[in-house]
Amino acid sequence: MKKYKVYILVLSVLIIIAIVWNTITEPGIKDLKSDFKEVVFIRNEQNTGPIIRIYAVSLKSENWEEMEQYGQYMPHTKYGTTRIYFFLNNTDLPKELQFGEINIADRYKQNCIAIYEKNGMSQRSLRRYPFKN
């Protein structure tokens, strides 16, 4: 009987170690190589309805796959919207965002290289050069 308790204890410790290891080694934004920096962020004050999160983020190069991955790592709420405007580090970056259809001032549109959006139905999109004609 004592032998079984030792086995159960060892098995329990191994399971706890596996869970902690899995949590610690989970990939995240820090693992991306494009040096993402959040420039500005706004969120609506609505806590009973759809939550809208809007970010302006700078990065060092046009790495579309990492932009998509970055967007997937960002918080999202069911029926809410998460929108991320991407800019290169060496360009003029927005200091503020506003709510509405377009969230950046007109003077920053030429510097925006992509917009990632995850809508209320969890559909994701990455639009490259959204303000180029």
CORMO-V792473 format. One record per backbone hydrogen bond with DSSP energy under -1.0 kcal/mol. NH is the residue of the N-H (numbers start at 0). CO is the residue of the C=O. If there is no record, write none. Layout:
nh;co
NH;CO
NH;CO
//
This chain:
nh;co
4;0
5;1
6;2
7;3
8;4
9;5
10;6
11;7
12;8
13;9
14;10
15;11
16;12
17;13
18;14
19;15
20;16
21;17
22;18
23;19
24;20
30;27
31;28
36;57
38;55
39;55
41;53
43;51
52;80
53;41
54;82
55;39
56;84
57;36
58;86
59;33
62;60
66;62
67;63
68;64
69;65
70;66
71;67
72;68
73;69
78;119
79;76
80;50
81;117
82;52
83;115
84;54
85;113
86;56
88;58
90;87
97;102
107;104
108;105
110;107
111;108
112;85
114;126
115;83
116;124
117;81
118;122
121;118
124;116
126;114
128;112
131;128
//
